[in-house]
């Protein structure tokens, strides 16, 4: 507003001029401007606060993330890295940024990584790219990367998947082992059943051929024919024993075995079997404890391994057999329970095996020897035997570098003296008398009866296909000095029959004859003879 006096011409003030204009809109505009500026300032402050908070969040994530983060320049050097590099690989940020990424990579991964690096620089986004980075201590960790290009740089995040990949590998191995175990179990059940039937078939063949030869029947030509047939039957028996060992149905009575004495006693046999081109070296450590094993089956296993070694050294070489004591800790390559074991090594300087052959070496019926030159059961038989004994077999080989096999046997009980070879049968003291013969297979029973009659015993056969028939004979008043019985029969087992008979005949002795009896279910105190057997083997058990 403007005011001004109005003067008369004589100088007197005759009035006041007042002028003004409306400023209401201006005032309102000014107030609005001030309010807006205040709001903008508040918003700016809020944005700045949020930026600071987000930066703090990003910095915190950068610091605490277990994943490796970094900004990589086009020259292959990191511009900055987060603390996870030190936690995972051991390198400080100063050390990491001073090196090219290709200096830290596993040499085998460098070419592939360079291709991925160049692809990202041209605009590609790479996810799940895996490579191995060297740790400060010299080891390597497997990392999985995500890389994104931005303004000529690569922003990348890497995750350590070493443990995850190792766990997946262990799981795959376990699943493969399970599949292999299931396959072998199914094959073992089939093989064991067939082998048991073959034993029953071989029993009368071997028994009667053996008796004909012992009696001197026939001229020279006829005897040669019988001897050839008996040799074939013996080979068939050996094959059946291998089948049963693979199927883990070979009857085993484990005892404390003096392994050094057993191998020393076999040295000449192994040398003669492998031939003059093979040098046999036996190296036995001092103070080797007794092993819990089955001496006959262990001898067969060692002979099989020696024959395999001979076949692998067609031009000659060295077969080294070592014996020592070892302590197995948890996680040992044998996967055995921790404890003390006797280790038998069988190593040759032969042709060895490639990786594919080595992976299948213990598969039953797998052989590289050609048709008619091998059954493919040698190593699978040894593997099955060691598993049945509570031990393990390890196998290592390279093509052209020979083969090394180790047999691991649990040590025997300290309070039982080891049994030396040649003194392993529990003999039955009675020489003559009446024998009760029980077997549900007529041909087997008849063959055994002929052997016993030829040895001078009186034999009473339980002709019915049941052990109940034998019990009925005792109830009818007959007395027996020896019971010779099959293990598995209709109605009851050998042990049940023996215990029932001993209630009426306390002094009766028992001899078990078995085709493939499982280890469990057979009393350890009962002597056992494996079918098929010859008359001399039966006599050794009866006469001592």
C-alpha positions as CSV (number, residue, x, y, z in Angstrom):
1,X,0.0,0.0,0.0
2,X,1.2,3.6,-0.9
3,X,0.2,6.9,0.9
4,X,1.1,10.5,0.0
5,X,-0.1,14.0,1.3
6,X,-2.0,16.3,-1.1
7,X,-0.9,20.0,-0.6
8,X,-2.7,23.3,-1.4
9,X,-1.0,25.7,-3.7
10,X,-0.1,27.8,-0.7
11,X,1.6,24.8,0.8
12,X,-1.0,23.6,3.1
13,X,-1.9,19.8,3.2
14,X,-5.4,19.5,2.0
15,X,-5.6,15.7,1.9
16,X,-3.8,12.3,1.7
17,X,-3.6,10.1,-1.4
18,X,-3.7,6.5,-0.7
19,X,-3.0,3.8,-3.3
20,X,-2.7,0.0,-3.0
21,X,-3.0,-3.3,-4.9
22,X,-4.1,-6.9,-3.9
23,X,-1.0,-9.1,-2.9
24,X,-3.1,-12.0,-1.5
25,X,-2.1,-14.3,-4.4
26,X,1.5,-13.5,-4.1
27,X,1.5,-14.3,-0.4
28,X,-0.2,-17.5,-1.1
29,X,2.3,-18.4,-3.8
30,X,5.2,-17.6,-1.5
31,X,3.8,-19.7,1.2
32,X,3.3,-22.6,-1.3
33,X,6.9,-22.2,-2.5
34,X,8.3,-22.4,1.0
35,X,6.1,-25.4,1.8
36,X,7.3,-27.2,-1.4
37,X,10.9,-26.5,-0.7
38,X,10.4,-27.9,2.8
39,X,8.8,-31.0,1.4
40,X,11.6,-31.5,-1.2
41,X,14.2,-31.0,1.5
42,X,12.4,-33.6,3.6
43,X,12.2,-36.0,0.7
44,X,15.8,-35.5,-0.2
45,X,16.8,-36.2,3.4
46,X,14.7,-39.4,3.4
47,X,16.2,-40.5,0.1
48,X,19.7,-39.8,1.4
49,X,18.9,-41.7,4.6
50,X,17.6,-44.7,2.6
51,X,20.6,-44.6,0.3
52,X,22.9,-44.7,3.3
53,X,20.8,-47.5,4.8
54,X,20.9,-49.6,1.6
55,X,24.6,-48.9,1.2
56,X,25.1,-50.2,4.8
57,X,22.9,-53.2,3.9
58,X,24.9,-53.9,0.8
59,X,28.2,-53.5,2.7
60,X,27.0,-55.8,5.4
61,X,25.9,-58.5,2.9
62,X,29.3,-58.0,1.1
63,X,31.1,-58.6,4.4
64,X,29.1,-61.5,5.8
65,X,28.2,-63.4,2.7
66,X,29.7,-66.9,2.5
67,X,29.8,-66.6,-1.3
68,X,32.8,-65.1,-3.0
69,X,32.0,-61.7,-4.5
70,X,34.1,-59.5,-6.7
71,X,34.3,-57.0,-9.5
72,X,36.5,-58.2,-12.3
73,X,38.2,-55.9,-14.8
74,X,38.7,-56.8,-18.5
75,X,42.4,-57.5,-17.8
76,X,41.5,-60.5,-15.6
77,X,42.3,-58.8,-12.3
78,X,39.8,-58.2,-9.6
79,X,39.1,-54.6,-8.7
80,X,37.7,-55.6,-5.3
81,X,36.7,-58.7,-3.5
82,X,34.7,-59.5,-0.3
83,X,36.1,-61.2,2.8
84,X,34.7,-64.7,1.8
85,X,37.8,-65.1,-0.4
86,X,39.9,-65.3,2.7
87,X,37.5,-67.5,4.5
88,X,37.2,-70.0,1.6
89,X,40.5,-69.8,-0.2
90,X,42.8,-68.2,2.4
91,X,43.8,-65.3,0.2
92,X,43.5,-61.7,1.5
93,X,41.9,-59.0,-0.7
94,X,45.4,-57.5,-1.3
95,X,46.7,-60.9,-2.5
96,X,43.7,-61.6,-4.7
97,X,43.7,-58.2,-6.5
98,X,47.4,-58.6,-7.2
99,X,46.9,-61.8,-9.2
100,X,45.2,-62.6,-12.4
101,X,42.3,-65.1,-12.0
102,X,44.2,-67.4,-14.3
103,X,47.0,-67.6,-11.8
104,X,44.6,-69.0,-9.2
105,X,42.8,-71.5,-11.5
106,X,43.5,-75.2,-11.7
107,X,45.6,-75.6,-14.9
108,X,43.0,-78.0,-16.4
109,X,40.2,-75.4,-16.0
110,X,42.1,-72.4,-17.4
111,X,41.2,-72.8,-21.1
112,X,37.5,-73.3,-20.4
113,X,37.4,-70.4,-18.0
114,X,39.0,-68.1,-20.5
115,X,36.3,-68.9,-23.0
116,X,33.6,-68.1,-20.4
117,X,35.4,-64.9,-19.4
118,X,35.5,-63.7,-23.0
119,X,31.9,-64.6,-23.5
120,X,30.8,-62.4,-20.6
121,X,32.9,-59.4,-21.8
122,X,31.0,-59.6,-25.1
123,X,27.6,-59.2,-23.2
124,X,26.7,-62.8,-22.3
125,X,25.5,-63.6,-18.8
126,X,27.0,-66.8,-17.5
127,X,25.3,-68.9,-14.7
128,X,26.5,-72.1,-13.0
129,X,30.0,-72.0,-14.4
130,X,32.2,-74.3,-12.5
131,X,36.0,-74.3,-12.0
132,X,38.6,-75.0,-9.4
133,X,40.5,-72.2,-7.6
134,X,43.7,-72.7,-5.8
135,X,43.8,-72.2,-2.0
136,X,46.6,-70.5,-0.3
137,X,47.6,-73.8,1.3
138,X,48.0,-75.4,-2.2
139,X,44.7,-77.3,-2.3
140,X,41.8,-76.6,-4.6
141,X,38.1,-75.8,-4.1
142,X,35.4,-76.3,-6.6
143,X,33.4,-73.0,-7.2
144,X,30.2,-72.4,-9.1
145,X,29.9,-68.9,-10.6
146,X,27.4,-66.3,-11.9
147,X,28.9,-63.6,-14.0
148,X,27.1,-60.4,-15.3
149,X,28.7,-57.8,-17.6
150,X,28.3,-54.1,-16.7
151,X,30.2,-51.1,-18.1
152,X,33.2,-53.1,-19.2
153,X,33.5,-55.0,-15.9
154,X,32.2,-58.4,-14.7
155,X,30.3,-58.6,-11.5
156,X,30.5,-62.1,-10.2
157,X,29.4,-64.3,-7.3
158,X,31.0,-67.7,-6.7
159,X,29.8,-70.5,-4.3
160,X,32.0,-73.2,-2.8
161,X,30.4,-76.5,-3.9
162,X,33.3,-78.8,-3.0
163,X,31.5,-80.5,-0.1
164,X,28.3,-80.7,-2.0
165,X,30.0,-82.4,-5.0
166,X,31.9,-84.8,-2.7
167,X,28.7,-85.7,-1.0
168,X,27.0,-86.3,-4.3
169,X,30.0,-88.4,-5.4
170,X,29.8,-90.5,-2.2
171,X,26.1,-90.9,-2.7
172,X,26.6,-92.1,-6.3
173,X,29.2,-94.5,-5.2
174,X,27.0,-95.8,-2.4
175,X,24.1,-96.2,-4.8
176,X,26.3,-98.0,-7.3
177,X,27.6,-100.3,-4.5
178,X,24.0,-101.0,-3.4
179,X,23.0,-101.9,-7.0
180,X,26.1,-104.1,-7.3
181,X,25.4,-105.7,-4.0
182,X,21.8,-106.4,-4.9
183,X,22.9,-107.8,-8.3
184,X,25.5,-110.0,-6.6
185,X,23.0,-111.1,-3.9
186,X,20.5,-112.2,-6.5
187,X,23.2,-114.0,-8.6
188,X,24.6,-115.5,-5.4
189,X,21.2,-117.0,-4.4
190,X,20.9,-118.5,-7.9
191,X,24.5,-119.7,-7.9
192,X,24.3,-121.2,-4.4
193,X,21.2,-123.2,-5.1
194,X,22.6,-124.6,-8.4
195,X,25.9,-125.4,-6.6
196,X,24.2,-127.3,-3.8
197,X,22.4,-129.4,-6.4
198,X,25.7,-130.1,-8.2
199,X,27.2,-131.2,-4.9
200,X,24.4,-133.8,-4.5
201,X,25.0,-135.0,-8.1
202,X,28.7,-135.2,-7.7
203,X,28.6,-137.1,-4.4
204,X,27.6,-140.5,-5.9
205,X,29.8,-140.0,-8.9
206,X,33.0,-139.2,-6.9
207,X,32.2,-141.7,-4.2
208,X,31.6,-144.7,-6.5
209,X,34.5,-143.9,-8.9
210,X,36.8,-143.6,-5.8
211,X,35.7,-146.9,-4.4
212,X,36.1,-148.7,-7.8
213,X,39.6,-147.4,-8.0
214,X,40.5,-148.3,-4.4
215,X,39.3,-151.9,-5.0
216,X,41.5,-152.3,-8.1
217,X,38.6,-153.1,-10.4
218,X,39.3,-153.2,-14.2
219,X,42.3,-153.5,-16.4
220,X,44.8,-150.7,-17.0
221,X,42.8,-149.0,-19.7
222,X,39.6,-149.1,-17.7
223,X,41.4,-147.7,-14.6
224,X,42.7,-144.8,-16.7
225,X,39.1,-144.1,-17.8
226,X,37.9,-144.2,-14.2
227,X,40.8,-142.0,-13.1
228,X,40.0,-139.5,-15.9
229,X,36.4,-139.4,-14.8
230,X,37.4,-138.9,-11.2
231,X,39.8,-136.1,-12.1
232,X,36.9,-134.4,-14.0
233,X,34.7,-134.8,-10.9
234,X,37.4,-133.3,-8.7
235,X,37.6,-130.3,-11.0
236,X,33.8,-130.0,-10.9
237,X,34.0,-130.1,-7.1
238,X,36.6,-127.3,-7.1
239,X,34.3,-125.2,-9.4
240,X,31.4,-125.8,-7.1
241,X,33.4,-124.7,-4.1
242,X,34.2,-121.5,-6.0
243,X,30.5,-121.0,-6.8
244,X,29.6,-121.6,-3.1
245,X,32.4,-119.2,-1.9
246,X,31.1,-116.5,-4.3
247,X,27.5,-117.1,-3.1
248,X,28.8,-117.1,0.6
249,X,27.2,-120.5,1.2
250,X,30.4,-122.5,1.5
251,X,30.3,-123.9,5.0
252,X,33.0,-122.3,7.1
253,X,34.2,-123.2,10.6
254,X,36.5,-120.3,11.4
255,X,39.4,-121.0,13.7
256,X,42.7,-119.3,14.7
257,X,45.0,-120.0,11.8
258,X,48.8,-119.5,11.8
259,X,49.0,-117.7,8.5
260,X,52.8,-117.5,8.4
261,X,53.0,-121.3,8.9
262,X,50.3,-121.9,6.3
263,X,52.0,-119.8,3.6
264,X,55.4,-121.2,4.4
265,X,53.9,-124.7,4.0
266,X,52.4,-123.6,0.6
267,X,55.5,-122.0,-0.8
268,X,56.7,-125.1,-2.6
269,X,53.2,-125.9,-4.0
270,X,52.9,-122.3,-5.3
271,X,56.4,-122.4,-6.8
272,X,55.7,-125.7,-8.6
273,X,52.3,-124.5,-9.8
274,X,53.4,-121.2,-11.2
275,X,56.4,-122.8,-13.0
276,X,60.1,-122.1,-13.3
277,X,59.7,-118.8,-15.1
278,X,58.1,-117.2,-12.0
279,X,60.2,-116.2,-9.1
280,X,58.2,-116.7,-5.9
281,X,59.3,-114.5,-2.9
282,X,57.7,-114.9,0.5
283,X,58.2,-112.1,3.0
284,X,56.7,-112.7,6.5
285,X,56.9,-110.1,9.2
286,X,57.8,-111.0,12.8
287,X,55.1,-111.5,15.5
288,X,52.1,-111.9,13.2
289,X,49.1,-112.9,15.3
290,X,46.7,-115.7,14.4
291,X,44.0,-114.9,12.0
292,X,40.3,-115.9,12.3
293,X,39.9,-117.9,9.1
294,X,39.2,-121.2,7.4
295,X,42.5,-122.8,6.5
296,X,41.4,-124.9,3.5
297,X,39.5,-122.1,1.9
298,X,42.4,-119.6,2.6
299,X,44.8,-122.0,0.9
300,X,42.5,-122.3,-2.1
301,X,42.2,-118.5,-2.3
302,X,46.0,-118.0,-2.3
303,X,46.4,-120.7,-4.9
304,X,43.9,-119.0,-7.1
305,X,45.6,-115.7,-6.8
306,X,48.9,-117.3,-7.6
307,X,47.5,-118.9,-10.7
308,X,46.1,-115.6,-11.8
309,X,49.5,-114.0,-11.2
310,X,51.1,-116.8,-13.3
311,X,48.7,-116.2,-16.2
312,X,49.5,-112.4,-16.0
313,X,53.3,-113.1,-16.3
314,X,53.4,-115.1,-19.6
315,X,57.1,-114.1,-20.1
316,X,58.1,-114.7,-16.5
317,X,58.3,-112.3,-13.5
318,X,58.1,-112.1,-9.7
319,X,55.3,-113.2,-7.4
320,X,55.7,-111.6,-4.0
321,X,53.6,-112.9,-1.1
322,X,53.8,-110.8,2.1
323,X,52.3,-111.3,5.6
324,X,52.0,-108.6,8.3
325,X,49.8,-107.2,11.0
326,X,48.0,-103.9,10.6
327,X,45.6,-101.7,12.5
328,X,42.6,-100.4,10.6
329,X,41.2,-97.1,11.6
330,X,37.8,-95.6,10.8
331,X,37.6,-94.6,7.1
332,X,40.3,-97.0,6.0
333,X,40.2,-98.0,2.3
334,X,39.0,-101.5,3.2
335,X,35.9,-100.0,4.8
336,X,36.4,-102.5,7.6
337,X,35.5,-101.8,11.3
338,X,38.4,-100.4,13.2
339,X,40.6,-103.0,14.8
340,X,43.6,-105.4,14.3
341,X,43.9,-107.4,11.1
342,X,46.3,-109.8,9.5
343,X,47.2,-108.6,6.0
344,X,48.3,-110.9,3.2
345,X,49.7,-109.3,0.1
346,X,49.9,-111.0,-3.3
347,X,51.7,-108.9,-5.9
348,X,53.0,-109.7,-9.4
349,X,55.0,-107.9,-12.1
350,X,52.7,-109.0,-14.9
351,X,50.6,-107.2,-17.5
352,X,48.3,-105.6,-15.0
353,X,44.8,-104.3,-15.7
354,X,43.4,-101.2,-17.3
355,X,40.8,-99.1,-15.4
356,X,37.8,-100.8,-17.1
357,X,39.1,-104.3,-16.4
358,X,40.0,-103.4,-12.8
359,X,36.4,-102.1,-12.2
360,X,35.0,-105.4,-13.2
361,X,37.7,-107.7,-11.8
362,X,35.6,-109.1,-9.0
363,X,32.4,-109.6,-11.1
364,X,31.5,-113.3,-11.2
365,X,32.2,-115.0,-14.5
366,X,34.1,-112.0,-15.9
367,X,37.4,-113.1,-17.5
368,X,39.8,-111.7,-20.0
369,X,41.5,-115.1,-20.5
370,X,39.4,-116.2,-23.4
371,X,36.9,-119.1,-23.8
372,X,38.0,-122.2,-22.0
373,X,40.9,-120.6,-20.2
374,X,39.2,-119.4,-17.1
375,X,35.9,-119.5,-15.2
376,X,35.9,-115.9,-14.1
377,X,35.3,-117.0,-10.6
378,X,38.8,-116.7,-9.1
379,X,38.7,-113.1,-7.7
380,X,34.9,-113.2,-7.0
381,X,35.5,-116.4,-5.0
382,X,38.3,-114.7,-3.0
383,X,36.2,-111.6,-2.5
384,X,33.2,-113.7,-1.3
385,X,35.4,-115.7,1.1
386,X,37.0,-112.6,2.7
387,X,33.6,-111.0,3.1
388,X,32.3,-114.2,4.7
389,X,35.2,-114.3,7.1
390,X,34.6,-110.7,8.2
391,X,37.6,-109.4,6.3
392,X,38.1,-107.6,3.0
393,X,40.1,-107.7,-0.3
394,X,41.6,-104.7,-1.9
395,X,42.9,-104.6,-5.5
396,X,45.1,-102.2,-7.3
397,X,46.6,-102.4,-10.8
398,X,47.7,-100.5,-13.8
399,X,48.2,-101.7,-17.3
400,X,51.8,-102.9,-17.7
401,X,52.5,-102.2,-14.0
402,X,51.4,-105.5,-12.4
403,X,48.7,-106.2,-9.9
404,X,48.7,-105.9,-6.1
405,X,46.0,-107.7,-4.0
406,X,45.7,-107.5,-0.3
407,X,43.7,-109.9,1.9
408,X,42.6,-108.5,5.3
409,X,41.6,-111.1,7.9
410,X,40.5,-110.3,11.5
411,X,42.8,-111.4,14.2
412,X,41.8,-114.5,16.2
413,X,41.0,-114.8,19.9
414,X,44.0,-114.5,22.1
415,X,42.9,-117.5,24.3
416,X,42.8,-120.0,21.4
417,X,46.1,-121.4,20.0
418,X,46.4,-121.2,16.2
419,X,45.9,-124.4,14.3
420,X,48.7,-125.3,11.9
421,X,48.0,-126.9,8.5
422,X,47.4,-130.6,8.6
423,X,45.7,-130.6,12.0
424,X,42.4,-129.0,11.3
425,X,39.8,-131.8,11.5
426,X,38.0,-132.8,14.7
427,X,38.1,-136.6,14.5
428,X,35.4,-138.9,16.0
429,X,37.1,-141.5,18.2
430,X,34.8,-144.5,17.6
431,X,36.3,-146.9,15.1
432,X,33.6,-149.5,14.4
433,X,29.9,-149.9,15.4
434,X,26.5,-149.0,14.1
435,X,26.1,-145.7,12.3
436,X,22.8,-143.9,11.7
437,X,22.9,-142.3,8.3
438,X,20.3,-139.6,7.6
439,X,20.1,-137.8,4.2
440,X,17.0,-136.8,2.2
441,X,18.8,-137.5,-1.1
442,X,18.7,-141.2,-1.9
443,X,21.7,-141.3,-4.2
444,X,23.8,-139.4,-1.7
445,X,22.7,-141.6,1.1
446,X,23.4,-144.8,-0.9
447,X,26.9,-143.6,-1.8
448,X,27.8,-142.7,1.8
449,X,26.4,-146.0,3.0
450,X,28.6,-148.0,0.6
451,X,31.7,-146.1,1.8
452,X,30.8,-146.8,5.5
453,X,30.0,-150.5,4.8
454,X,33.3,-150.9,3.0
455,X,35.1,-149.4,6.0
456,X,33.5,-152.1,8.3
457,X,30.7,-150.2,9.9
458,X,27.2,-151.4,10.2
459,X,24.9,-148.8,8.6
460,X,21.3,-148.1,9.2
461,X,19.8,-145.7,6.7
462,X,16.9,-143.4,7.5
463,X,15.2,-144.0,4.1
464,X,12.3,-141.6,4.5
465,X,13.0,-138.0,3.4
466,X,12.8,-136.7,7.0
467,X,14.9,-136.7,10.1
468,X,11.9,-138.0,12.0
469,X,12.7,-141.4,10.5
470,X,16.0,-141.5,12.4
471,X,14.3,-140.6,15.7
472,X,11.8,-143.4,15.2
473,X,14.6,-145.9,14.8
474,X,16.0,-145.0,18.2
475,X,12.5,-145.1,19.7
476,X,12.2,-148.6,18.2
477,X,15.2,-149.7,20.3
478,X,18.2,-149.4,18.0
479,X,21.4,-147.9,19.5
480,X,24.0,-146.0,17.5
481,X,27.6,-144.8,18.2
482,X,27.7,-142.2,15.4
483,X,25.1,-140.1,13.6
484,X,26.1,-139.0,10.1
485,X,23.5,-136.5,8.9
486,X,22.9,-133.9,6.2
487,X,22.5,-130.4,7.4
488,X,19.3,-129.3,5.8
489,X,16.4,-131.8,5.6
490,X,12.6,-131.8,5.7
491,X,11.2,-131.3,9.1
492,X,14.3,-130.3,11.1
493,X,18.0,-129.4,10.9
494,X,21.1,-131.6,11.7
495,X,21.5,-129.7,15.1
496,X,17.9,-130.4,16.1
497,X,18.2,-134.1,15.2
498,X,21.5,-134.4,17.0
499,X,20.2,-132.8,20.2
500,X,17.1,-135.0,20.1
501,X,19.2,-138.2,19.7
502,X,21.6,-137.2,22.5
503,X,18.6,-137.1,24.9
504,X,18.3,-140.9,24.4
505,X,21.9,-141.7,23.5
506,X,24.1,-139.3,25.4
507,X,27.4,-140.8,24.0
508,X,26.4,-140.7,20.4
509,X,28.9,-138.8,18.2
510,X,27.8,-136.5,15.4
511,X,29.2,-135.8,11.9
512,X,27.6,-133.2,9.7
513,X,27.8,-133.6,5.9
514,X,26.8,-130.4,4.1
515,X,26.3,-129.3,0.5
516,X,26.2,-125.5,1.2
517,X,25.1,-124.9,4.8
518,X,25.1,-121.4,5.9
519,X,27.6,-120.6,8.7
520,X,24.7,-119.7,11.1
521,X,22.6,-122.6,12.3
522,X,25.5,-125.1,12.5
523,X,26.9,-125.7,15.9
524,X,30.6,-124.9,16.2
525,X,31.3,-128.0,18.3
526,X,30.0,-130.4,15.6
527,X,32.5,-131.7,13.1
528,X,31.6,-131.1,9.5
529,X,32.4,-132.7,6.1
530,X,31.6,-131.0,2.9
531,X,29.9,-132.8,0.1
532,X,31.0,-134.2,-2.3
533,X,33.7,-136.2,-0.4
534,X,35.8,-139.3,-1.0
535,X,36.1,-142.3,1.2
536,X,39.5,-141.3,2.5
537,X,38.1,-138.0,3.7
538,X,35.2,-139.6,5.4
539,X,37.5,-142.1,7.1
540,X,39.7,-139.3,8.3
541,X,36.8,-137.7,10.1
542,X,35.6,-141.0,11.6
543,X,39.0,-142.6,12.5
544,X,41.1,-139.6,13.3
